Amino acid sequence: MREQLLAYLLGHLGPSDRQSVERALADSPELQHELEGMRVCLAAVDCDRIDDAPSGLAERTCRHVTVSAWSAGSLAPVAPGTSNRWRMADILVALGIALATAAFLLPALQQSRHLARRQVCENHLRKLGHAIIEFAHHHEYLIPIVPPRGKDAVGGIYSVQLADAGLMDREELIQYILCPASQLAVDFHNQIIQVRIPTRDELLAADGRRLDWFRNVIGGSYAYRIGYLQGHQYNTIRIRQTGRVPLMADAPSLHLADFQSANHAGCGQNVLFDDGHVRFLAHCSAPDPEDQLFKNRNGLRAAGCDASDTVLVASSISPAIDLALQTNE
């Protein structure tokens, strides 16, 4: 089955085989977990390939195949009346030049595509940041609140609150909560998964699979800042626009060190700060090296241990595993 999963990821399966794999995935959380691990591994390989080809590789390759061809007499002048057909050595020279050109151009093209997607993702976060800051200006500088408990106690609730406040149109908002480099965006555009942002009343009225679906997609490809504990009291985030407080970032991955985001091939994540600017970070700490973006000081994806403990969580994650257990008492 592992070979079929790999072929499925690479798009090498026919329609019937692809449907068979998708049915197996729908019935098996273990296969889903394995598929996600393989996807992250492939993405990490792509990240390694983003670097440019070694300096002078194309020139050295062309020189090598040219010298080799001359040594073999393949580029000797054609005598009058002789055949003008290409010989094997000529074909090898042309192939060598083509390969050298590809070695030089393909990494640059791949890097351009990677950077373009990262730029679009950055623009999406910046747009969301402007809406969050405007929301805060009308709510005593509190950003959209992630409740400690309840059906709406998830990281993705920020989108519902922005839409309910009339700060962003729901259809427009769907586009902005999807990072183009994320698997969720790919699945959405391929119509494998639907994304819709409900009203808060719709979310509270939902149950079962419908509720799970809402909670998984309303935050899109991003992680959002949840509150922190002061004693046993759960507090929400008040912004001061210092430019040092993270509010959002590319969603974390459970398969990478420190939950690094897989959105950009595991190379890092775009991070939105409380003054609206976005910065790409190759690590998972900001601004304090000891402060991890995606887990609190107790190593949990849960409410921060105090006001300075930043925790950004994916769409479906709640701050309330058990608030009492997260205190230092």
PAFILUM-606362 format. One record per residue (C-alpha): residue in one letter; chain; x, y, z. Coordinates in steps of 0.02 Angstrom, whole numbers, plus 32768, in hexadecimal, padded with zeros to 4 digits. Example, Ala and Ser with C-alpha at 12.3 -4.5 7.8 and 13.67 -1.06 7.14 Angstrom:
// PAFILUM-606362
(r A A (8267 7F1F 8186))
(r S A (82AC 7FCB 8165))
***
This chain:
// PAFILUM-606362
(r M A (8000 8000 8000))
(r R A (8093 8074 8020))
(r E A (80C3 8070 7F67))
(r Q A (800F 809E 7F39))
(r L A (8011 812F 7FB4))
(r L A (80B2 8170 7F68))
(r A A (806A 8161 7EB8))
(r Y A (7FCD 81BA 7EF6))
(r L A (8034 824A 7F3B))
(r L A (8096 8259 7E98))
(r G A (7FF7 8254 7E2E))
(r H A (802A 81B5 7DD3))
(r L A (7F89 8151 7DF2))
(r G A (7EFC 8138 7D78))
(r P A (7E4A 816F 7DA7))
(r S A (7E12 80C4 7DE8))
(r D A (7EB1 80A7 7E4F))
(r R A (7EA8 8158 7E93))
(r Q A (7DF4 813E 7ECA))
(r S A (7E25 8099 7F1C))
(r V A (7EB0 80EF 7F80))
(r E A (7E3B 817E 7FB2))
(r R A (7DBA 8100 7FF3))
(r A A (7E41 80A8 8058))
(r L A (7E7B 8150 809F))
(r A A (7DCA 8180 80D1))
(r D A (7DBB 80E0 8138))
(r S A (7E68 80DE 8187))
(r P A (7EB0 8166 81F9))
(r E A (7F54 8103 81F7))
(r L A (7F63 8114 813A))
(r Q A (7F37 81CC 8146))
(r H A (7FC3 81E3 81C5))
(r E A (803F 8184 8156))
(r L A (800B 81EA 80BD))
(r E A (8027 828D 811B))
(r G A (80D3 8252 8153))
(r M A (8102 8225 809F))
(r R A (80C2 82CE 8063))
(r V A (812E 832B 80E1))
(r C A (81C7 82C3 80B2))
(r L A (81AF 82EA 7FFA))
(r A A (8197 83A2 8024))
(r A A (8239 83A1 8088))
(r V A (8294 835B 7FF0))
(r D A (824B 83E7 7F86))
(r C A (8289 8464 8006))
(r D A (8339 8420 7FF6))
(r R A (832F 8438 7F3A))
(r I A (8304 84F0 7F44))
(r D A (83BB 8523 7F4B))
(r D A (840F 8557 7EA9))
(r A A (847A 84DB 7E49))
(r P A (8533 84DE 7E76))
(r S A (858B 8575 7E2E))
(r G A (85D0 8556 7D7E))
(r L A (857B 84AB 7D6C))
(r A A (8530 84D2 7CC1))
(r E A (85D1 851C 7C7E))
(r R A (863B 848A 7CBD))
(r T A (85C2 840A 7C74))
(r C A (85C0 845E 7BC9))
(r R A (867E 8469 7BC8))
(r H A (868E 83B3 7BFA))
(r V A (861A 836E 7B74))
(r T A (8667 83DF 7AF0))
(r V A (8719 83AA 7B18))
(r S A (86E5 82F3 7B1E))
(r A A (868F 8301 7A76))
(r W A (8727 8354 7A24))
(r S A (8797 82CD 7A6D))
(r A A (872A 824A 7A1B))
(r G A (872D 82A6 7977))
(r S A (8672 82BF 797A))
(r L A (867B 8379 7954))
(r A A (86F9 836B 78C8))
(r P A (86CB 83CC 782B))
(r V A (865A 836C 77B3))
(r A A (86B4 8342 7712))
(r P A (865E 8373 766F))
(r G A (85EA 82EE 7630))
(r T A (85DE 8293 76D8))
(r S A (853C 8272 7732))
(r N A (84F2 8303 7797))
(r R A (8496 8291 7812))
(r W A (84AE 82A5 78CD))
(r R A (8522 8226 791C))
(r M A (850F 81E0 79CC))
(r A A (8598 8251 7A0F))
(r D A (853C 82EA 79CA))
(r I A (849E 82B3 7A22))
(r L A (84FD 829C 7AC4))
(r V A (8544 834D 7AB7))
(r A A (8496 8395 7A9B))
(r L A (8453 832E 7B2C))
(r G A (84E1 8367 7B9D))
(r I A (84BE 841D 7B76))
(r A A (8403 8403 7B94))
(r L A (8424 83AF 7C3B))
(r A A (849D 8438 7C6F))
(r T A (841D 84BD 7C43))
(r A A (8396 8460 7CA5))
(r A A (840A 844E 7D3B))
(r F A (8424 850A 7D36))
(r L A (8370 8541 7D17))
(r L A (82FF 84C6 7D72))
(r P A (8337 84F1 7E24))
(r A A (831F 85A9 7DFD))
(r L A (8271 8589 7DB7))
(r Q A (8245 851F 7E4E))
(r Q A (8284 85A4 7EC4))
(r S A (8220 8629 7E68))
(r R A (8182 85C2 7E7B))
(r H A (81A7 85A4 7F33))
(r L A (81C7 865D 7F54))
(r A A (812C 8691 7EF3))
(r R A (80BD 8621 7F5E))
(r R A (8112 8660 7FFB))
(r Q A (80F1 8713 7FC3))
(r V A (8038 86F0 7FA5))
(r C A (802D 869C 804F))
(r E A (8080 8735 809E))
(r N A (8002 87A7 8049))
(r H A (7F72 873D 8089))
(r L A (7FB1 8747 813B))
(r R A (7FCB 8803 812B))
(r K A (7F17 8818 80F0))
(r L A (7ED7 87AF 8182))
(r G A (7F45 8815 81F7))
(r H A (7EF7 88B8 81C1))
(r A A (7E49 8873 81E3))
(r I A (7E7E 8830 828F))
(r I A (7EC9 88D8 82C0))
(r E A (7E2B 8932 8287))
(r F A (7DC4 88B6 82ED))
(r A A (7E31 88DA 8385))
(r H A (7E1A 8997 8372))
(r H A (7D5E 897C 8387))
(r H A (7D6D 8900 8418))
(r E A (7DDD 8955 8498))
(r Y A (7E79 8916 843C))
(r L A (7E48 885F 8452))
(r I A (7E63 87F2 83B9))
(r P A (7DD9 8774 8388))
(r I A (7DC5 8709 8422))
(r V A (7DE2 864E 8427))
(r P A (7D70 8613 84B6))
(r P A (7DBA 8597 8533))
(r R A (7D2B 851A 851A))
(r G A (7C99 84F5 84A8))
(r K A (7C79 84CD 83F2))
(r D A (7CCB 8570 83BC))
(r A A (7D64 8557 842B))
(r V A (7DDD 8539 8399))
(r G A (7E69 859A 8347))
(r G A (7E09 85B2 82A6))
(r I A (7D7E 8617 82FA))
(r Y A (7DD8 86B7 82C8))
(r S A (7D92 86AB 8216))
(r V A (7CDF 8697 8254))
(r Q A (7CF1 8731 82C3))
(r L A (7D3F 879A 8239))
(r A A (7CB1 876A 81C3))
(r D A (7C28 8783 8245))
(r A A (7C70 8830 826C))
(r G A (7C62 885E 81B3))
(r L A (7D1D 887E 81A3))
(r M A (7D33 8800 8114))
(r D A (7CB9 87B2 8099))
(r R A (7CA9 86F6 80B7))
(r E A (7CD0 86C2 8003))
(r E A (7D66 8738 7FFE))
(r L A (7D9F 86FA 80A8))
(r I A (7DA5 8645 806B))
(r Q A (7E2B 8677 7FED))
(r Y A (7E93 86D2 8070))
(r I A (7E92 8646 80F3))
(r L A (7EE4 85CF 8076))
(r C A (7FA0 85D4 805D))
(r P A (7FBD 85A0 7FA6))
(r A A (8051 8533 7FDC))
(r S A (7FE6 84CD 8055))
(r Q A (7F99 8424 8033))
(r L A (7EF0 8469 806B))
(r A A (7EF6 84EA 7FDF))
(r V A (7F25 8465 7F5F))
(r D A (7E96 83F4 7F9A))
(r F A (7E1D 8487 7F97))
(r H A (7E4A 84BC 7EE6))
(r N A (7E41 8406 7EAC))
(r Q A (7D94 83FC 7EFC))
(r I A (7DCB 836F 7F6F))
(r I A (7D94 83D1 8008))
(r Q A (7D17 845D 8023))
(r V A (7D3A 84F8 808C))
(r R A (7CAF 8564 80D2))
(r I A (7CAB 85E4 815D))
(r P A (7C09 85D6 81C1))
(r T A (7BBA 8657 8232))
(r R A (7BDB 863C 82EB))
(r D A (7B26 8605 8301))
(r E A (7B3B 8582 8277))
(r L A (7BD9 8542 82CA))
(r L A (7B85 8535 8374))
(r A A (7AF1 84D9 8327))
(r A A (7B5F 845A 82CB))
(r D A (7B80 83AC 830E))
(r G A (7BE2 830F 82E2))
(r R A (7C3E 830B 823D))
(r R A (7BFA 83B4 8206))
(r L A (7C42 8405 82A3))
(r D A (7CE9 83AC 828A))
(r W A (7CEF 83E7 81D5))
(r F A (7CCD 849C 8206))
(r R A (7D50 8499 8290))
(r N A (7DD4 844F 821C))
(r V A (7DBF 84C9 818A))
(r I A (7D8C 8572 81D1))
(r G A (7E3F 859F 81FE))
(r G A (7E7F 856D 8153))
(r S A (7F3B 8553 8140))
(r Y A (7F69 85BF 81D5))
(r A A (7F83 85B7 8290))
(r Y A (7F38 863C 8302))
(r R A (7F69 8683 83AB))
(r I A (7F07 863E 843E))
(r G A (7F02 8686 84ED))
(r Y A (7F69 8665 8589))
(r L A (7F52 8638 863F))
(r Q A (7F69 86AE 86D1))
(r G A (7F56 863B 8766))
(r H A (7EBC 85D8 8736))
(r Q A (7E70 8667 86D2))
(r Y A (7E70 865B 8614))
(r N A (7E99 8702 85C2))
(r T A (7E88 873A 850E))
(r I A (7F08 879D 84AB))
(r R A (7F0D 885A 84AC))
(r I A (7F7C 88A8 8427))
(r R A (7FEA 8942 8437))
(r Q A (8031 893E 8386))
(r T A (80E5 892C 83C1))
(r G A (8118 88C2 832C))
(r R A (815A 883B 83A2))
(r V A (80BE 87D6 83CB))
(r P A (8093 8748 8352))
(r L A (7FDA 873B 8326))
(r M A (7FD6 86BC 8298))
(r A A (8049 864B 8233))
(r D A (8048 85BC 81B8))
(r A A (7FF5 852A 820F))
(r P A (8069 84B1 826B))
(r S A (808C 83FD 823A))
(r L A (8096 8371 82B9))
(r H A (8118 8317 8250))
(r L A (81A3 839A 8254))
(r A A (8215 83D5 82E1))
(r D A (81C2 8454 8355))
(r F A (8124 8440 82EB))
(r Q A (8174 84A4 825D))
(r S A (80F4 84CC 81D6))
(r A A (80F1 845C 813C))
(r N A (809E 84E4 80D2))
(r H A (8144 851B 8087))
(r A A (8198 8471 8075))
(r G A (81CC 8473 812B))
(r C A (8245 8504 810C))
(r G A (81EF 857A 8186))
(r Q A (8150 85DF 819C))
(r N A (810B 868C 817C))
(r V A (80E0 86E0 8221))
(r L A (8068 8772 8238))
(r F A (8092 87EC 82C5))
(r D A (8020 8861 8325))
(r D A (804D 88FD 82BF))
(r G A (8016 88A6 821E))
(r H A (80C1 887C 81D6))
(r V A (80ED 87CB 819E))
(r R A (8197 8779 81AA))
(r F A (81D3 86CF 816B))
(r L A (822A 866E 81F5))
(r A A (828F 85D0 81D8))
(r H A (827C 85A4 8291))
(r C A (81E6 8591 8306))
(r S A (820D 8616 8387))
(r A A (81E2 86CF 838A))
(r P A (8214 8748 83CA))
(r D A (8264 86F2 8460))
(r P A (82CE 865A 842E))
(r E A (8285 85FE 84C4))
(r D A (81D1 8622 848E))
(r Q A (8193 859D 8415))
(r L A (810A 85D1 839B))
(r F A (80A5 8531 839C))
(r K A (80AD 84F3 8450))
(r N A (80AD 853E 84FD))
(r R A (8138 8532 857D))
(r N A (80F2 848B 85B7))
(r G A (8104 8447 8507))
(r L A (8047 8444 84E7))
(r R A (7FE1 8487 8456))
(r A A (7F76 84E4 84D3))
(r A A (7F61 858C 852B))
(r G A (8001 85EA 8553))
(r C A (8046 85DB 8603))
(r D A (8049 869A 8617))
(r A A (8035 8739 85AF))
(r S A (80E1 8727 855F))
(r D A (80C7 8671 852B))
(r T A (8096 8673 8473))
(r V A (802E 85E1 8433))
(r L A (7FE8 85D9 8381))
(r V A (7F76 8546 835C))
(r A A (7F2C 84F9 82BF))
(r S A (7E75 850B 8292))
(r S A (7E2C 847B 82F8))
(r I A (7E95 848C 8397))
(r S A (7E44 84C8 8439))
(r P A (7EA0 8524 84C5))
(r A A (7E49 84BB 854A))
(r I A (7E8F 840B 855A))
(r D A (7E82 842B 8614))
(r L A (7EAD 84DA 8649))
(r A A (7ED0 84A8 86FD))
(r L A (7F53 8429 86C9))
(r Q A (7FB4 84AB 8665))
(r T A (7FDE 851B 86F8))
(r N A (8085 8511 874F))
(r E A (8032 84F0 87F5))
***
